[in-house]
Amino acid sequence: MLAALSSPTAVLEARTPALRTAQGPLDAEHPLPVHVFEPASVPGGLPRARLTGWRFHIRAGAVVAAAGETVATPDGWVFSRFSEGPYLGSTERALRQAEALPATYQPHLLSVPGLYMLALWLHHDARADAATAQPDPADLLIPLAPAPPGIAAHRVHRLAELAQVISVRHAPPPLAGSPA
């Protein structure tokens, strides 16, 4: 990420107006592992999470101007892209919510592509390996805005409670004519 930020070509060719016009040095902070939600394999079970990348907030002075993402390749983690949009401010807000909680959690981002949803996943074991952490009943989720209809953004949920709702809504519809 630091190499991409120090590359004028990567920053100037980014599709993020905020990065192209940023004044002063750019800095990467808040590295969050990004996992994709995989529904539970058994009814009532916990979902799985598959690590797909890392997202960094790119700060230009006092402002978070964009996000930078890395992805895994056979040669290790490499820069993928810069982005901006509503999830930047929403992630910052959710991180502040997490800091105000009475317990310490390890923050992750949890993507639910089928619902166009992103949540801050707060893993209960703050010392766990972020790359291999898996959802646990003691974990919390904070859906980021914009959240799908019927799921309140920035409300802290127990993982098991919200995962059940997500799994039902994420499931493919039954085939026409099938008994379901």
N, CA, C and O of each residue as an XYZ file, in Angstrom:
720
protein
N       0.830     -1.178      0.000
C       0.000      0.000      0.000
C       0.881      1.250      0.000
O       0.598      2.221     -0.703
N       1.935      1.214      0.787
C       2.836      2.369      0.838
C       3.505      2.611     -0.509
O       3.713      3.758     -0.903
N       3.843      1.532     -1.219
C       4.449      1.689     -2.545
C       3.457      2.330     -3.507
O       3.838      3.186     -4.306
N       2.188      1.927     -3.442
C       1.172      2.522     -4.320
C       0.979      3.999     -3.995
O       0.828      4.823     -4.897
N       0.984      4.333     -2.705
C       0.814      5.733     -2.313
C       1.992      6.601     -2.744
O       1.828      7.788     -3.025
N       3.168      6.007     -2.794
C       4.337      6.791     -3.194
C       4.511      6.836     -4.711
O       5.424      7.491     -5.213
N       3.643      6.146     -5.434
C       3.707      6.140     -6.896
C       2.787      7.218     -7.461
O       1.567      7.103     -7.347
N       3.346      8.258     -8.064
C       2.489      9.297     -8.655
C       1.538      8.722     -9.702
O       0.412      9.199     -9.844
N       1.973      7.722    -10.420
C       1.129      7.127    -11.451
C      -0.094      6.459    -10.831
O      -1.215      6.667    -11.298
N       0.110      5.654     -9.778
C      -1.011      4.962     -9.139
C      -2.006      5.957     -8.570
O      -3.214      5.769     -8.716
N      -1.526      7.011     -7.924
C      -2.415      7.992     -7.303
C      -3.114      8.841     -8.357
O      -4.320      9.069     -8.257
N      -2.385      9.314     -9.363
C      -2.996     10.174    -10.377
C      -3.945      9.427    -11.294
O      -4.898     10.018    -11.801
N      -3.708      8.139    -11.519
C      -4.593      7.370    -12.387
C      -5.753      6.745    -11.620
O      -6.616      6.098    -12.214
N      -5.776      6.936    -10.303
C      -6.870      6.397     -9.505
C      -8.183      7.048     -9.921
O      -8.215      8.208    -10.332
N      -9.249      6.294     -9.809
C     -10.561      6.830    -10.173
C     -11.201      7.543     -8.981
O     -12.426      7.601     -8.879
N     -10.400      8.072     -8.105
C     -10.922      8.750     -6.931
C     -10.543     10.219     -6.993
O      -9.372     10.557     -6.823
N     -11.495     11.092     -7.230
C     -11.208     12.520     -7.318
C     -10.493     13.043     -6.064
O      -9.623     13.907     -6.163
N     -10.857     12.525     -4.896
C     -10.243     13.019     -3.663
C      -8.738     12.759     -3.637
O      -7.987     13.589     -3.126
N      -8.285     11.640     -4.169
C      -6.851     11.366     -4.197
C      -6.136     12.228     -5.225
O      -5.024     12.697     -4.983
N      -6.770     12.437     -6.369
C      -6.135     13.252     -7.411
C      -5.938     14.691     -6.958
O      -5.004     15.360     -7.401
N      -6.815     15.171     -6.077
C      -6.743     16.568     -5.652
C      -6.214     16.732     -4.232
O      -6.182     17.849     -3.717
N      -5.801     15.646     -3.591
C      -5.331     15.719     -2.198
C      -4.096     16.606     -2.075
O      -3.195     16.574     -2.913
N      -4.084     17.389     -1.016
C      -2.950     18.251     -0.718
C      -2.121     17.605      0.385
O      -2.669     17.083      1.355
N      -0.825     17.641      0.237
C       0.046     17.117      1.280
C       0.268     15.621      1.156
O      -0.191     14.986      0.207
N       0.979     15.069      2.131
C       1.309     13.643      2.076
C       0.088     12.754      2.327
O      -0.833     13.120      3.056
N       0.113     11.589      1.705
C      -0.931     10.587      1.908
C      -0.389      9.511      2.828
O       0.775      9.124      2.726
N      -1.237      9.029      3.728
C      -0.808      8.018      4.688
C      -1.863      6.928      4.781
O      -3.060      7.213      4.757
N      -1.423      5.682      4.888
C      -2.335      4.541      5.042
C      -2.472      4.215      6.523
O      -1.477      4.125      7.243
N      -3.716      4.039      6.974
C      -3.959      3.694      8.375
C      -5.163      2.761      8.484
O      -5.845      2.497      7.495
N      -5.412      2.275      9.671
C      -6.515      1.352      9.956
C      -6.554      0.161      8.999
O      -7.563     -0.035      8.322
N      -5.503     -0.630      8.923
C      -5.594     -1.815      8.053
C      -6.631     -2.780      8.616
O      -6.514     -3.244      9.750
N      -7.634     -3.073      7.818
C      -8.702     -3.987      8.240
C      -8.737     -5.182      7.301
O      -8.791     -5.014      6.083
N      -8.707     -6.398      7.862
C      -8.868     -7.566      6.996
C     -10.285     -7.581      6.438
O     -11.246     -7.310      7.159
N     -10.411     -7.896      5.161
C     -11.713     -7.966      4.499
C     -12.041     -9.438      4.258
O     -11.285    -10.159      3.608
N     -13.175     -9.864      4.792
C     -13.625    -11.243      4.658
C     -14.937    -11.262      3.889
O     -15.712    -10.307      3.942
N     -15.181    -12.343      3.182
C     -16.456    -12.549      2.506
C     -17.273    -13.521      3.342
O     -16.775    -14.558      3.781
N     -18.529    -13.168      3.555
C     -19.484    -13.971      4.315
C     -19.831    -15.229      3.533
O     -20.170    -15.169      2.351
N     -19.743    -16.355      4.202
C     -20.173    -17.628      3.619
C     -21.183    -18.234      4.582
O     -20.833    -18.546      5.720
N     -22.442    -18.410      4.146
C     -23.487    -18.905      5.046
C     -23.098    -20.224      5.716
O     -22.275    -20.987      5.211
N     -23.717    -20.459      6.862
C     -23.477    -21.690      7.609
C     -23.834    -22.896      6.747
O     -24.784    -22.858      5.966
N     -23.064    -23.958      6.900
C     -23.314    -25.168      6.110
C     -24.437    -26.003      6.711
O     -24.975    -26.888      6.045
N     -24.792    -25.735      7.951
C     -25.907    -26.451      8.604
C     -26.876    -25.419      9.165
O     -26.443    -24.371      9.643
N     -28.180    -25.691      9.116
C     -29.151    -24.737      9.661
C     -28.839    -24.433     11.134
O     -28.595    -25.335     11.936
N     -28.855    -23.140     11.459
C     -28.586    -22.721     12.826
C     -27.113    -22.611     13.163
O     -26.766    -22.162     14.255
N     -26.235    -23.010     12.250
C     -24.798    -22.927     12.492
C     -24.272    -21.530     12.231
O     -24.990    -20.661     11.736
N     -23.035    -21.329     12.563
C     -22.403    -20.032     12.331
C     -21.870    -19.948     10.905
O     -21.452    -20.953     10.331
N     -21.888    -18.747     10.339
C     -21.316    -18.588      9.002
C     -19.805    -18.744      9.061
O     -19.216    -18.762     10.141
N     -19.195    -18.855      7.921
C     -17.733    -18.870      7.791
C     -17.341    -17.536      7.168
O     -18.177    -16.823      6.614
N     -16.075    -17.217      7.266
C     -15.554    -15.991      6.662
C     -14.260    -16.338      5.945
O     -13.388    -17.013      6.492
N     -14.153    -15.863      4.708
C     -12.965    -16.135      3.898
C     -12.227    -14.821      3.663
O     -12.789    -13.878      3.107
N     -10.957    -14.763      4.092
C     -10.149    -13.556      3.907
C      -9.898    -13.334      2.418
O      -9.431    -14.230      1.714
N     -10.216    -12.125      1.948
C     -10.014    -11.808      0.529
C      -9.076    -10.632      0.312
O      -8.613    -10.417     -0.808
N      -8.787     -9.871      1.353
C      -7.916     -8.722      1.176
C      -7.787     -7.910      2.447
O      -8.264     -8.299      3.513
N      -7.135     -6.783      2.305
C      -6.974     -5.817      3.390
C      -7.368     -4.454      2.856
O      -7.028     -4.099      1.727
N      -8.086     -3.690      3.666
C      -8.481     -2.331      3.282
C      -7.851     -1.342      4.258
O      -7.914     -1.511      5.476
N      -7.251     -0.320      3.693
C      -6.608      0.740      4.469
C      -7.351      2.044      4.211
O      -7.811      2.289      3.096
N      -7.467      2.870      5.228
C      -7.968      4.223      5.008
C      -6.780      5.084      4.619
O      -5.731      5.043      5.261
N      -6.954      5.863      3.562
C      -5.907      6.736      3.072
C      -6.225      8.150      3.556
O      -7.220      8.757      3.161
N      -5.364      8.640      4.408
C      -5.557      9.954      5.009
C      -4.718     10.985      4.272
O      -3.541     10.768      3.985
N      -5.351     12.111      3.972
C      -4.682     13.281      3.406
C      -4.866     14.378      4.442
O      -5.912     15.027      4.484
N      -3.869     14.584      5.266
C      -4.005     15.530      6.373
C      -5.004     15.004      7.386
O      -4.859     13.886      7.879
N      -6.022     15.805      7.703
C      -7.016     15.417      8.706
C      -8.207     14.680      8.097
O      -9.134     14.308      8.816
N      -8.193     14.466      6.789
C      -9.343     13.896      6.092
C      -9.034     12.491      5.571
O      -7.954     12.245      5.033
N      -9.993     11.569      5.737
C      -9.883     10.266      5.076
C     -10.382     10.486      3.654
O     -11.572     10.708      3.429
N      -9.461     10.421      2.702
C      -9.771     10.758      1.311
C     -10.211      9.555      0.488
O     -10.966      9.707     -0.472
N      -9.755      8.374      0.848
C     -10.050      7.194      0.039
C      -9.719      5.941      0.843
O      -9.236      6.010      1.973
N      -9.988      4.818      0.236
C      -9.563      3.532      0.775
C      -8.619      2.919     -0.245
O      -8.766      3.131     -1.449
N      -7.659      2.163      0.241
C      -6.756      1.416     -0.624
C      -6.887     -0.048     -0.268
O      -6.955     -0.405      0.909
N      -6.921     -0.895     -1.280
C      -7.113     -2.322     -1.025
C      -5.971     -3.149     -1.577
O      -5.371     -2.821     -2.601
N      -5.685     -4.234     -0.865
C      -4.715     -5.225     -1.322
C      -5.433     -6.553     -1.495
O      -6.475     -6.793     -0.885
N      -4.869     -7.408     -2.325
C      -5.392     -8.758     -2.530
C      -4.236     -9.743     -2.483
O      -3.083     -9.381     -2.713
N      -4.559    -10.984     -2.184
C      -3.537    -12.028     -2.131
C      -3.253    -12.547     -3.533
O      -4.162    -12.742     -4.340
N      -1.980    -12.763     -3.800
C      -1.547    -13.398     -5.045
C      -0.576    -14.510     -4.651
O      -0.197    -14.592     -3.483
N      -0.167    -15.352     -5.572
C       0.830    -16.376     -5.225
C       2.141    -15.779     -4.699
O       2.897    -16.452     -3.998
N       2.402    -14.520     -5.039
C       3.628    -13.858     -4.583
C       3.439    -13.042     -3.311
O       4.371    -12.373     -2.864
N       2.252    -13.087     -2.727
C       1.986    -12.319     -1.510
C       0.933    -11.252     -1.746
O       0.269    -11.240     -2.783
N       0.786    -10.365     -0.789
C      -0.217     -9.299     -0.862
C       0.264     -8.194     -1.793
O       1.405     -7.741     -1.700
N      -0.631     -7.760     -2.702
C      -0.293     -6.689     -3.639
C      -1.426     -5.664     -3.673
O      -2.585     -5.968     -3.390
N      -1.045     -4.446     -4.030
C      -2.019     -3.369     -4.184
C      -3.042     -3.756     -5.246
O      -2.688     -4.311     -6.286
N      -4.319     -3.458     -4.979
C      -5.387     -3.751     -5.921
C      -5.990     -2.478     -6.501
O      -6.011     -2.283     -7.716
N      -6.488     -1.599     -5.597
C      -7.158     -0.401     -6.104
C      -7.376      0.614     -4.996
O      -7.271      0.304     -3.809
N      -7.682      1.836     -5.414
C      -8.148      2.882     -4.525
C      -9.641      3.043     -4.770
O     -10.116      2.815     -5.883
N     -10.381      3.432     -3.744
C     -11.807      3.686     -3.904
C     -12.238      4.747     -2.902
O     -11.512      5.073     -1.963
N     -13.418      5.271     -3.121
C     -14.016      6.192     -2.156
C     -15.521      5.992     -2.217
O     -16.018      5.255     -3.069
N     -16.231      6.630     -1.337
C     -17.678      6.492     -1.304
C     -18.196      6.482      0.124
O     -17.456      6.784      1.060
N     -19.465      6.136      0.294
C     -20.099      6.258      1.609
C     -19.534      5.322      2.674
O     -19.661      5.604      3.866
N     -18.917      4.223      2.271
C     -18.402      3.293      3.277
C     -17.199      3.851      4.037
O     -16.891      3.369      5.127
N     -16.517      4.854      3.487
C     -15.373      5.437      4.199
C     -15.810      6.055      5.518
O     -15.322      5.671      6.581
N     -16.730      7.012      5.450
C     -17.223      7.663      6.661
C     -17.957      6.703      7.568
O     -17.871      6.798      8.792
N     -18.678      5.779      6.964
C     -19.422      4.804      7.749
C     -18.485      3.873      8.522
O     -18.767      3.505      9.662
N     -17.375      3.497      7.896
C     -16.393      2.655      8.589
C     -15.772      3.419      9.745
O     -15.610      2.870     10.835
N     -15.422      4.686      9.518
C     -14.861      5.509     10.590
C     -15.845      5.596     11.757
O     -15.453      5.467     12.917
N     -17.104      5.811     11.451
C     -18.130      5.910     12.503
C     -18.240      4.590     13.262
O     -18.313      4.592     14.491
N     -18.252      3.464     12.549
C     -18.362      2.157     13.202
C     -17.130      1.864     14.067
O     -17.251      1.268     15.137
N     -15.953      2.279     13.607
C     -14.747      2.089     14.419
C     -14.845      2.892     15.721
O     -14.425      2.416     16.775
N     -15.398      4.107     15.648
C     -15.597      4.903     16.876
C     -16.609      4.220     17.796
O     -16.437      4.220     19.015
N     -17.675      3.634     17.214
C     -18.645      2.888     18.014
C     -17.951      1.730     18.731
O     -18.196      1.486     19.912
N     -17.084      1.021     18.007
C     -16.384     -0.130     18.591
C     -15.477      0.303     19.731
O     -15.386     -0.382     20.750
N     -14.801      1.445     19.564
C     -13.910      1.934     20.623
C     -14.677      2.282     21.886
O     -14.114      2.229     22.979
N     -15.954      2.639     21.761
C     -16.763      3.019     22.916
C     -17.363      1.810     23.645
O     -17.939      1.963     24.722
N     -17.233      0.629     23.071
C     -17.790     -0.573     23.712
C     -16.960     -0.936     24.942
O     -15.775     -0.608     25.007
N     -17.572     -1.611     25.919
C     -16.839     -1.947     27.148
C     -15.750     -3.008     26.964
O     -14.827     -3.081     27.775
N     -15.837     -3.808     25.943
C     -14.827     -4.855     25.701
C     -13.947     -4.446     24.520
O     -14.282     -3.538     23.760
N     -12.810     -5.141     24.386
C     -11.901     -4.896     23.266
C     -12.135     -5.975     22.216
O     -12.207     -7.163     22.532
N     -12.250     -5.548     20.976
C     -12.499     -6.457     19.866
C     -11.447     -6.253     18.788
O     -10.775     -5.223     18.738
N     -11.318     -7.260     17.923
C     -10.450     -7.150     16.750
C     -11.350     -6.798     15.568
O     -12.221     -7.591     15.211
N     -11.161     -5.617     14.944
C     -12.045     -5.221     13.846
C     -11.663     -5.873     12.518
O     -10.488     -6.016     12.180
N     -12.688     -6.256     11.790
C     -12.586     -6.818     10.434
C     -13.705     -6.186      9.623
O     -14.652     -5.642     10.191
N     -13.607     -6.251      8.318
C     -14.730     -5.909      7.455
C     -15.304     -7.211      6.918
O     -14.566     -8.102      6.497
N     -16.613     -7.309      6.938
C     -17.297     -8.502      6.449
C     -18.194     -8.101      5.292
O     -19.134     -7.324      5.463
N     -17.903     -8.631      4.125
C     -18.656     -8.334      2.916
C     -19.681     -9.433      2.664
O     -19.372    -10.622      2.742
N     -20.912     -9.011      2.360
C     -21.976     -9.946      1.992
C     -22.413     -9.549      0.586
O     -23.383     -8.808      0.421
N     -21.693    -10.044     -0.436
C     -21.950     -9.585     -1.807
C     -23.389     -9.772     -2.273
O     -23.912     -8.914     -2.984
N     -24.033    -10.848     -1.902
C     -25.403    -11.109     -2.350
C     -26.402    -10.080     -1.855
O     -27.475     -9.935     -2.440
N     -26.075     -9.365     -0.793
C     -26.961     -8.335     -0.251
C     -26.396     -6.932     -0.464
O     -26.994     -5.953     -0.017
N     -25.257     -6.824     -1.138
C     -24.571     -5.537     -1.289
C     -24.394     -4.895      0.086
O     -24.727     -3.728      0.297
N     -23.863     -5.687      1.010
C     -23.732     -5.260      2.400
C     -22.289     -5.363      2.861
O     -21.565     -6.292      2.503
N     -21.889     -4.383      3.667
C     -20.587     -4.392      4.309
C     -20.823     -4.089      5.782
O     -21.601     -3.198      6.124
N     -20.146     -4.837      6.655
C     -20.305     -4.640      8.099
C     -18.944     -4.641      8.761
O     -18.003     -5.277      8.284
N     -18.851     -3.922      9.866
C     -17.673     -4.026     10.709
C     -17.917     -5.226     11.605
O     -18.861     -5.244     12.395
N     -17.067     -6.218     11.476
C     -17.153     -7.445     12.268
C     -16.170     -7.285     13.417
O     -14.974     -7.095     13.196
N     -16.668     -7.362     14.628
C     -15.851     -7.215     15.824
C     -15.639     -8.593     16.435
O     -16.520     -9.145     17.096
N     -14.455     -9.130     16.199
C     -14.121    -10.468     16.689
C     -13.739    -10.369     18.165
O     -12.946     -9.511     18.554
N     -14.308    -11.251     18.975
C     -14.127    -11.173     20.427
C     -12.686    -11.407     20.881
O     -12.284    -10.905     21.930
N     -11.911    -12.156     20.113
C     -10.532    -12.462     20.499
C      -9.598    -11.452     19.831
O      -9.199    -11.625     18.679
N      -9.258    -10.403     20.569
C      -8.446     -9.321     20.011
C      -7.042     -9.766     19.625
O      -6.354     -9.051     18.898
N      -6.600    -10.940     20.098
C      -5.249    -11.420     19.773
C      -5.247    -12.523     18.712
O      -4.193    -13.079     18.403
N      -6.392    -12.836     18.165
C      -6.479    -13.887     17.149
C      -5.713    -13.473     15.895
O      -5.507    -12.285     15.647
N      -5.300    -14.449     15.120
C      -4.688    -14.172     13.822
C      -5.801    -13.642     12.911
O      -6.746    -14.365     12.595
N      -5.687    -12.402     12.501
C      -6.739    -11.765     11.699
C      -7.005    -12.501     10.397
O      -8.121    -12.461      9.880
N      -5.996    -13.169      9.865
C      -6.149    -13.870      8.588
C      -6.969    -15.153      8.723
O      -7.597    -15.586      7.757
N      -6.969    -15.761      9.899
C      -7.654    -17.047     10.059
C      -8.844    -16.977     11.006
O      -9.493    -17.997     11.242
N      -9.150    -15.809     11.553
C     -10.276    -15.665     12.484
C     -11.570    -16.101     11.814
O     -11.777    -15.881     10.620
N     -12.429    -16.718     12.602
C     -13.733    -17.158     12.116
C     -14.818    -16.635     13.053
O     -14.564    -16.425     14.239
N     -16.022    -16.425     12.529
C     -17.113    -15.920     13.355
C     -17.346    -16.798     14.590
O     -17.210    -18.021     14.556
N     -17.698    -16.119     15.670
C     -17.917    -16.764     16.960
C     -19.178    -16.152     17.579
O     -19.475    -14.985     17.324
N     -19.924    -16.913     18.385
C     -21.132    -16.350     18.996
C     -20.874    -15.088     19.830
O     -21.788    -14.281     20.004
N     -19.660    -14.898     20.346
C     -19.343    -13.712     21.149
C     -19.009    -12.488     20.296
O     -18.767    -11.412     20.843
N     -18.989    -12.626     18.989
C     -18.650    -11.526     18.094
C     -19.843    -10.601     17.869
O     -20.994    -10.968     18.105
N     -19.531     -9.391     17.405
C     -20.547     -8.387     17.096
C     -20.417     -7.953     15.644
O     -19.341     -8.052     15.053
N     -21.515     -7.473     15.073
C     -21.514     -6.894     13.724
C     -22.151     -5.517     13.778
O     -23.163     -5.317     14.449
N     -21.556     -4.574     13.072
C     -22.139     -3.242     12.905
C     -22.299     -3.022     11.407
O     -21.317     -2.735     10.721
N     -23.532     -3.152     10.878
C     -23.734     -2.905      9.442
C     -23.365     -1.467      9.083
O     -23.708     -0.529      9.803
N     -22.665     -1.309      7.968
C     -22.276      0.015      7.505
C     -23.362      0.590      6.612
O     -24.139     -0.141      5.997
N     -23.400      1.918      6.554
C     -24.369      2.596      5.692
C     -23.726      2.834      4.326
O     -22.565      3.234      4.250
N     -24.461      2.594      3.270
C     -25.857      2.185      3.236
C     -26.007      0.684      3.472
O     -25.263     -0.129      2.924
N     -26.980      0.346      4.295
C     -27.266     -1.057      4.600
C     -28.481     -1.500      3.781
O     -29.273     -0.668      3.339
N     -28.623     -2.811      3.583
C     -29.785     -3.296      2.829
C     -31.093     -2.957      3.552
O     -31.101     -2.781      4.771
N     -32.187     -2.865      2.810
C     -33.482     -2.604      3.452
C     -33.749     -3.617      4.568
O     -33.502     -4.814      4.416
N     -34.255     -3.111      5.682
C     -34.602     -3.974      6.806
C     -33.459     -4.258      7.767
O     -33.667     -4.898      8.797
N     -32.254     -3.792      7.446
C     -31.100     -3.961      8.347
C     -30.612     -2.559      8.699
O     -30.191     -1.797      7.828
N     -30.675     -2.232      9.989
C     -30.314     -0.887     10.436
C     -28.802     -0.704     10.442
O     -28.070     -1.484     11.050
N     -28.350      0.338      9.753
C     -26.924      0.674      9.763
C     -26.554      1.233     11.133
O     -27.347      1.918     11.778
N     -25.356      0.930     11.553
C     -24.757      1.436     12.795
C     -25.471      0.982     14.055
O     -25.341      1.620     15.100
N     -26.209     -0.088     13.979
C     -26.765     -0.722     15.176
C     -25.872     -1.920     15.477
O     -25.578     -2.716     14.586
N     -25.444     -2.049     16.722
C     -24.581     -3.164     17.109
C     -25.465     -4.409     17.294
O     -26.437     -4.399     18.050
N     -25.092     -5.481     16.576
C     -25.835     -6.746     16.627
C     -24.922     -7.855     17.129
O     -23.719     -7.836     16.871
N     -25.478     -8.802     17.830
C     -24.766    -10.049     18.099
C     -24.632    -10.750     16.761
O     -25.571    -10.766     15.965
N     -23.466    -11.331     16.512
C     -23.206    -11.969     15.227
C     -24.247    -13.045     14.925
O     -24.769    -13.100     13.812
N     -24.551    -13.888     15.889
C     -25.481    -14.994     15.645
C     -26.857    -14.474     15.237
O     -27.517    -15.064     14.381
N     -27.291    -13.371     15.846
C     -28.601    -12.791     15.541
C     -28.646    -12.277     14.104
O     -29.563    -12.613     13.354
N     -27.678    -11.477     13.721
C     -27.694    -10.897     12.381
C     -27.297    -11.913     11.316
O     -27.793    -11.851     10.191
N     -26.415    -12.842     11.652
C     -25.997    -13.861     10.673
C     -27.178    -14.712     10.236
O     -27.257    -15.127      9.080
N     -28.090    -14.972     11.154
C     -29.273    -15.766     10.802
C     -30.131    -15.010      9.787
O     -30.613    -15.602      8.821
N     -30.324    -13.708     10.001
C     -31.098    -12.882      9.066
C     -30.392    -12.835      7.715
O     -31.026    -12.985      6.670
N     -29.078    -12.625      7.741
C     -28.304    -12.532      6.498
C     -28.369    -13.850      5.737
O     -28.551    -13.854      4.519
N     -28.221    -14.966      6.442
C     -28.238    -16.279      5.782
C     -29.566    -16.531      5.078
O     -29.586    -17.040      3.958
N     -30.663    -16.182      5.719
C     -31.980    -16.389      5.115
C     -32.127    -15.516      3.876
O     -32.606    -15.978      2.840
N     -31.717    -14.260      3.980
C     -31.864    -13.338      2.854
C     -30.847    -13.614      1.758
O     -31.089    -13.293      0.595
N     -29.711    -14.207      2.114
C     -28.629    -14.483      1.172
C     -28.889    -15.766      0.385
O     -28.325    -15.964     -0.691
N     -29.741    -16.634      0.922
C     -30.004    -17.936      0.291
C     -30.661    -17.738     -1.070
O     -31.488    -16.841     -1.232
N     -30.304    -18.563     -2.047
C     -30.947    -18.444     -3.352
C     -32.418    -18.837     -3.249
O     -32.779    -19.694     -2.442
N     -33.259    -18.217     -4.057
C     -34.695    -18.571     -4.015
C     -34.881    -19.999     -4.533
O     -34.077    -20.489     -5.325
N     -35.953    -20.663     -4.075
C     -36.199    -22.016     -4.572
C     -36.514    -21.994     -6.064
O     -37.028    -21.005     -6.586
N     -36.205    -23.076     -6.731
C     -36.510    -23.181     -8.162
C     -38.010    -23.231     -8.362
O     -38.741    -23.778     -7.537
N     -38.460    -22.657     -9.461
C     -39.897    -22.669     -9.773
C     -40.383    -24.103     -9.860
O     -39.769    -24.948    -10.512
N     -41.488    -24.360     -9.196
C     -42.064    -25.706     -9.228
C     -41.473    -26.653     -8.209
O     -41.918    -27.797     -8.116
N     -40.474    -26.215     -7.430
C     -39.905    -27.110     -6.427
C     -40.640    -26.963     -5.113
O     -41.128    -25.875     -4.805
N     -40.734    -28.010     -4.339
C     -41.435    -27.914     -3.048
C     -40.540    -27.202     -2.028
O     -39.616    -27.806     -1.484
N     -40.809    -25.947     -1.777
C     -39.994    -25.197     -0.795
C     -40.837    -24.262      0.017
O     -40.318    -23.559      0.884
